[in-house]
């Protein structure tokens, strides 16, 4: 059984076939999916899907790209959503310095507020880190009681080792299957399999040989296959271990 730990099924890309895709997942070997929100609307939409499908879980949070012009009670709304029994994390939160629209200081303020909320609620977090590796690492170090996952990990092997020592997990998308992937295989080889998870980040970044197609959880097996090749394990071993890692981090029981 596979656990796709990060997929955005509220995306309009799935408006034509959302139920078809989601209903097919158990038959394709995908037993669990975690859908993180990017803003207040998408967080609520993730919860709605989690209520509809027993194998889908949700996370609620504000993505750094959505950190401007938030309502005064935005954090209270996230806390309210986090009380839902199928909300298993605060996320997707973090820093993104690729897009310039949201000032760095605003991103940091919203990131810190949500890390503090996660600490208060004793929930893990799902961190988005794009071209902000040093600041992301520095800020999570400010919250030593908070644990979680750096999704679609793109940092160095050295930073990965530091995060693992701090108790964090790393998850990997279809980019690790690309021919030009260099850094990710080094990271995967350097960190213990017990801290690795797989994800699609659907509908984005479909793995090889499905590049150019809309990505969904049915492709997550390719990430497990690639990690198995790097680690010298069978795909079945990687599927079992990464699924157990995700269930343990997000507090999902059998």
DOTITOR-643473 format. One line per field, with one value per residue (C-alpha): residue number from 1; chain; x, y negated, z negated. Coordinates in steps of 0.001 Angstrom, whole numbers, plus 524288, in hexadecimal, padded with zeros to 5 digits. Example, Ala and Ser with C-alpha at 12.3 -4.5 7.8 and 13.67 -1.06 7.14 Angstrom:
lopa = 1; 2 $
lomi = A; A $
c1 = 8300C; 83566 $
c2 = 81194; 80424 $
c3 = 7E188; 7E41C $
// end
This chain:
lopa = 1; 2; 3; 4; 5; 6; 7; 8; 9; 10; 11; 12; 13; 14; 15; 16; 17; 18; 19; 20; 21; 22; 23; 24; 25; 26; 27; 28; 29; 30; 31; 32; 33; 34; 35; 36; 37; 38; 39; 40; 41; 42; 43; 44; 45; 46; 47; 48; 49; 50; 51; 52; 53; 54; 55; 56; 57; 58; 59; 60; 61; 62; 63; 64; 65; 66; 67; 68; 69; 70; 71; 72; 73; 74; 75; 76; 77; 78; 79; 80; 81; 82; 83; 84; 85; 86; 87; 88; 89; 90; 91; 92; 93; 94; 95; 96; 97; 98; 99; 100; 101; 102; 103; 104; 105; 106; 107; 108; 109; 110; 111; 112; 113; 114; 115; 116; 117; 118; 119; 120; 121; 122; 123; 124; 125; 126; 127; 128; 129; 130; 131; 132; 133; 134; 135; 136; 137; 138; 139; 140; 141; 142; 143; 144; 145; 146; 147; 148; 149; 150; 151; 152; 153; 154; 155; 156; 157; 158; 159; 160; 161; 162; 163; 164; 165; 166; 167; 168; 169; 170; 171; 172; 173; 174; 175; 176; 177; 178; 179; 180; 181; 182; 183; 184; 185; 186; 187; 188; 189; 190; 191; 192; 193; 194; 195; 196; 197; 198; 199; 200; 201; 202; 203; 204; 205; 206; 207; 208; 209; 210; 211; 212; 213; 214; 215; 216; 217; 218; 219; 220; 221; 222; 223; 224; 225; 226; 227; 228; 229; 230; 231; 232; 233; 234; 235; 236; 237; 238; 239; 240; 241; 242; 243; 244; 245; 246; 247; 248; 249; 250; 251; 252; 253; 254 $
lomi = A; A; A; A; A; A; A; A; A; A; A; A; A; A; A; A; A; A; A; A; A; A; A; A; A; A; A; A; A; A; A; A; A; A; A; A; A; A; A; A; A; A; A; A; A; A; A; A; A; A; A; A; A; A; A; A; A; A; A; A; A; A; A; A; A; A; A; A; A; A; A; A; A; A; A; A; A; A; A; A; A; A; A; A; A; A; A; A; A; A; A; A; A; A; A; A; A; A; A; A; A; A; A; A; A; A; A; A; A; A; A; A; A; A; A; A; A; A; A; A; A; A; A; A; A; A; A; A; A; A; A; A; A; A; A; A; A; A; A; A; A; A; A; A; A; A; A; A; A; A; A; A; A; A; A; A; A; A; A; A; A; A; A; A; A; A; A; A; A; A; A; A; A; A; A; A; A; A; A; A; A; A; A; A; A; A; A; A; A; A; A; A; A; A; A; A; A; A; A; A; A; A; A; A; A; A; A; A; A; A; A; A; A; A; A; A; A; A; A; A; A; A; A; A; A; A; A; A; A; A; A; A; A; A; A; A; A; A; A; A; A; A; A; A; A; A; A; A; A; A; A; A; A; A $
c1 = 80000; 804C8; 8029E; 802C2; 80608; 803B8; 7F987; 7F106; 7E423; 7DCB5; 7E405; 7DB61; 7E3BF; 7DB5E; 7CE27; 7CB31; 7CF7D; 7D177; 7C829; 7CCC3; 7DAF0; 7D878; 7CF50; 7D959; 7E4A1; 7E292; 7E207; 7EEFC; 7F5F6; 7F4DB; 7EF14; 7F0EC; 7F1A9; 7F42C; 7EECB; 7F4A7; 7EE50; 7F4ED; 7EB44; 7DEBD; 7D5DF; 7DE5C; 7E074; 7D1C7; 7D096; 7DAB1; 7D2A2; 7C672; 7CD74; 7D2CA; 7C4E8; 7C0AA; 7CBA2; 7D025; 7DE2D; 7E030; 7E532; 7E715; 7F029; 7EC91; 7F5C6; 7F9F0; 80403; 80E40; 808E0; 7FBBE; 800F8; 7FC8E; 7EFA7; 7EB6B; 7DF64; 7E1DF; 7DCE5; 7E463; 7EC16; 7DFD7; 7D988; 7E523; 7E450; 7D5CC; 7D830; 7E33D; 7D977; 7D327; 7D6AA; 7DB87; 7E4A4; 7F1E0; 7FB4E; 7FD06; 800A4; 80487; 80CBE; 81A6B; 82243; 822F9; 82D16; 82B12; 81EAE; 820E0; 812F7; 81306; 81DBC; 826D4; 8237A; 814F8; 817D4; 82032; 815C1; 80B33; 8146E; 81833; 80A00; 8064A; 811E9; 80DD1; 7FFF7; 80518; 80CCF; 800B9; 7F865; 8031C; 8017F; 80BF4; 80E26; 80FFC; 81A7C; 81BCF; 829C8; 82D1A; 839F0; 83955; 8411A; 84920; 83DA5; 8349C; 83E90; 84158; 832EC; 82F65; 83AD7; 833B6; 82905; 8304A; 823BC; 81DBB; 81FC7; 81B3F; 81F7D; 82686; 81E78; 8242C; 83172; 83B46; 845EC; 85377; 85759; 85DBB; 85140; 849B2; 85264; 85046; 8418C; 841AD; 849A3; 83F4C; 834C7; 82F57; 82B26; 82D87; 82465; 82738; 81F61; 82096; 82C5E; 834F5; 831CA; 83679; 842F0; 84912; 8467B; 8537A; 8517A; 845B4; 84C3E; 8578A; 84E02; 84657; 852E7; 85767; 84B77; 8452A; 83974; 831E4; 8316F; 82D4C; 81F91; 81A29; 810D2; 80BC5; 808C2; 7FDAD; 7FA02; 80813; 814F1; 810C7; 81C24; 82335; 81DEC; 81156; 81711; 80DD6; 801D8; 7F9A6; 7FF3D; 7F729; 7F975; 7F963; 8073A; 80CEA; 81217; 81CC3; 82268; 822C3; 8291E; 833A8; 8369B; 83791; 841B7; 849C7; 848BE; 84AB2; 83D56; 8317E; 82669; 81D89; 826C0; 826EA; 81823; 81668; 8208B; 81C85; 80E3F; 81149; 81996; 80E2C; 80459; 80D44; 81029; 80202; 7FC30; 7F410; 7F01E; 7ECA3 $
c2 = 80000; 7F270; 7E5B6; 7D985; 7CFC4; 7C37C; 7C18B; 7B5B4; 7BBA0; 7AEE3; 7A9CE; 7A5F9; 7AF4B; 7BA33; 7B3EA; 7BD57; 7CA23; 7C809; 7D29A; 7DC07; 7DA67; 7DAC7; 7E672; 7EE21; 7ECA0; 7F875; 80128; 7FB57; 7FE8F; 7F0FE; 7F2DA; 7E54B; 7D74D; 7CAC4; 7BE69; 7B1C4; 7A48A; 79870; 78E82; 78E0E; 7924E; 79DB1; 7A23E; 7A33E; 7AA2C; 7B440; 7B6F2; 7B8DD; 7C308; 7C9B1; 7CADB; 7D0E7; 7DAE0; 7E301; 7E427; 7D589; 7CCC6; 7BE22; 7B375; 7A534; 799E5; 78DC2; 78F63; 78492; 78058; 77DF3; 77683; 768E4; 7626D; 76CB5; 769F7; 76638; 7734B; 77BBA; 782F3; 78560; 78B2F; 79457; 79852; 79B01; 7A39F; 7AAA8; 7AFA8; 7B835; 7C68B; 7C881; 7BCB3; 7C293; 7B725; 7A89C; 7A655; 7A32A; 79877; 79322; 789CB; 787BE; 77E11; 781CE; 779C4; 76B79; 766F3; 769C6; 762D3; 76BC4; 76591; 7684F; 7766E; 77822; 7724B; 77B64; 7870C; 78493; 782A1; 78FD1; 796BD; 7911C; 7960A; 7A390; 7A391; 79F78; 7AA1B; 7B47A; 7B695; 7B8FC; 7AF3C; 7B041; 7A6C4; 7A0B3; 79BF7; 79619; 78ED1; 78B9F; 796DA; 78F27; 78753; 7931E; 79AE9; 78F84; 78D44; 79B6E; 79BCD; 79125; 79B2D; 7A734; 7ADD4; 7AD75; 7B8AB; 7BB06; 7BCEB; 7B49D; 7B831; 7B8F0; 7B7E6; 7B070; 7ACBD; 7B230; 7BF2D; 7B7F3; 7B076; 7BD26; 7C3A0; 7B80E; 7B8EE; 7C783; 7C549; 7BB7D; 7C5DC; 7C190; 7C96E; 7C6DA; 7CA38; 7CB49; 7C906; 7CD50; 7C46A; 7CF33; 7D76F; 7CD2C; 7CFE5; 7C328; 7C5F5; 7C4AB; 7BF64; 7C785; 7D4D6; 7D03D; 7CC10; 7D8C2; 7E08C; 7D865; 7D905; 7E4D3; 7EACD; 7E954; 7DA93; 7DAF7; 7D9E6; 7D9B0; 7D007; 7CB6D; 7BD0D; 7BFC1; 7BA4B; 7B5F1; 7BC7E; 7C98F; 7D331; 7D960; 7DF99; 7D7DC; 7CA2D; 7C0DC; 7C7A9; 7C2E7; 7C925; 7D065; 7DA3F; 7E5BF; 7E1B7; 7E1A0; 7EF78; 7E9C6; 7E22C; 7EE7D; 7F5C1; 7EB65; 7EAD3; 7F9A7; 7F93F; 7EF16; 7F604; 803E7; 8081D; 80E12; 80540; 80CB8; 809DD; 7FB69; 7FB08; 8015C; 7F90D; 7EBF1; 7EEC8; 7F202; 7E5AF; 7DD6B; 7E401; 7E233; 7D3DB; 7D042; 7D8BA; 7E13B; 7EE35; 7FAA3 $
c3 = 80000; 8038E; 7FC3E; 804C9; 7FA2D; 8023F; 80CEC; 8101B; 81448; 81270; 81E6E; 829EA; 83209; 82C47; 82EC2; 839E8; 833A1; 82502; 82048; 82AB8; 8268E; 81800; 818A5; 82082; 816EC; 80DFF; 819FD; 81E91; 811E0; 80BEB; 7FE75; 7F8B8; 7FD9E; 7F628; 7FC6A; 7F702; 7F8B6; 7FE1F; 7F8C9; 7F0EA; 7FC1E; 80085; 7F288; 7F0CF; 7FDDB; 7F980; 7ED64; 7F5B1; 7FDF3; 7F1D3; 7ECD6; 7F9BD; 7FB87; 7EFD5; 7F4CA; 7F6A9; 7EBCC; 7EB73; 7E6CB; 7E4D7; 7E6EA; 7EE4B; 7F926; 7FA08; 80746; 800A4; 7F4D0; 7F921; 7F5A0; 7EBF1; 7E38C; 7D575; 7D08C; 7DA47; 7CFD3; 7C7C9; 7D3E3; 7D5C5; 7C777; 7C8E5; 7D4C2; 7CDD3; 7C3C3; 7CE30; 7CBCD; 7D9BA; 7D988; 7D683; 7D871; 7DA1B; 7E834; 7F242; 7EBE5; 7ED99; 7F603; 804AB; 809C1; 81808; 8191C; 815B7; 812F8; 8045B; 7FC8B; 7F505; 7E7F4; 7EA17; 7EDB2; 7E18E; 7D8BE; 7DDF2; 7DD7E; 7CF4E; 7CB43; 7D0E1; 7CAE2; 7BDC2; 7C023; 7C372; 7B6C9; 7AF35; 7B576; 7B590; 7C429; 7CE7D; 7D961; 7E819; 7EC85; 7F9FD; 7FC32; 80960; 80AC3; 7FC3E; 7F65C; 7EC78; 7E72F; 7E694; 7DEEF; 7D5C2; 7D2F4; 7D04D; 7C6DD; 7BF2C; 7BC5A; 7B745; 7B2C9; 7C05E; 7C9D7; 7D79C; 7E59B; 7EF9A; 7FB71; 8092C; 802AA; 80AFA; 80147; 7FF6E; 7F994; 7EE40; 7EB07; 7EC5F; 7E24C; 7D930; 7DAA0; 7D813; 7CBB0; 7C773; 7C94B; 7D668; 7E249; 7F0B7; 7FBE5; 80A54; 816BF; 824DE; 826CD; 8213E; 82D3C; 836FD; 83E93; 839F5; 82B8D; 82478; 816BF; 812B7; 814CB; 80C3F; 801A1; 80254; 80126; 7F593; 7ECB1; 7E62D; 7ED0D; 7E03F; 7E29A; 7F0E7; 7F681; 80453; 80A8B; 8179E; 814DE; 81E6B; 827FE; 82A04; 82DD3; 83348; 8328E; 83DE7; 846A7; 8448F; 845F8; 84CBB; 8473C; 83BEA; 82FAD; 825A9; 81AE3; 8243A; 82813; 81A57; 81C3C; 824DF; 8197E; 81136; 81C79; 81E2D; 80F9E; 80F76; 81A57; 8130A; 805EF; 80AE9; 805F5; 80C84; 8107B; 8072A; 7FBD8; 7FF17; 8006B; 7F314; 7EC14; 7F1E2; 7EF19; 7E0F8; 7E011; 7E4AC; 7DBD5; 7D022; 7D2F9; 7D57F; 7CAD0; 7D3E7; 7CE13; 7D55D $
// end
